[in-house]
Each structure stands twice: as C-alpha cells, then as structure tokens.
C-alpha cells in the first residue's frame, strides 16, 4: 500500500520537524506544546507502521506486532492530543507576555 508508506514518511518527517523546533525554542510552555505535537506525530508514525505490517505479512507474529503497534501509536496520539489541548493556553499566554516585554 503506497499510501501507507507516504503516511509513514510524512508522520516521521513531522516528528523530526517538531523535535528540531523543540530544541530551538526557549520558552518552557511553548516547548511543552511543541513536545505534545511531536508525540502525536510519533504516535501516528508507529500506528501507520503497525497498519502497514498487517498488509505486508500474513503471519501470526506480524499480526500481533501490528496490532500492538497500532494500540501503542493510538495511545500516543491520544496522549499527545490531550497534552496539546492542555498546553496551548499556557503557550498563548506566554507568547502574549513575551510580546509585551
């Protein structure tokens, strides 16, 4: 499935992008916000990789590993979205305070 390969590469690229952005950021709330976005991108990478495993191989081991990757990736996406929603108001407040100074 070429669409899954594109999604895997795209989500991994977003993860790398957000990690670089994380290390360049100086504000603590903004760093947490960017970290939540990178956690979501990494979760998508793992979930898409697990989904790809289900289509590539027809063994019981790959089925179990694929389902496990999908679960771990889904939980990481869910945790990243929750962290994103929590940290976004703090990052906005921090950016407004930095703009005033």
JOMO-V523184 format. One record per helix or strand of 2 or more residues. SS is the DSSP state (2 for helix, 1 for strand). FROM is the first residue (numbers start at 0). TO is the last residue. If there is no record, write none. Layout:
ss->SS from->FROM to->TO
ss->SS from->FROM to->TO
This chain:
ss->2 from->1 to->23
ss->2 from->27 to->55
ss->2 from->59 to->99
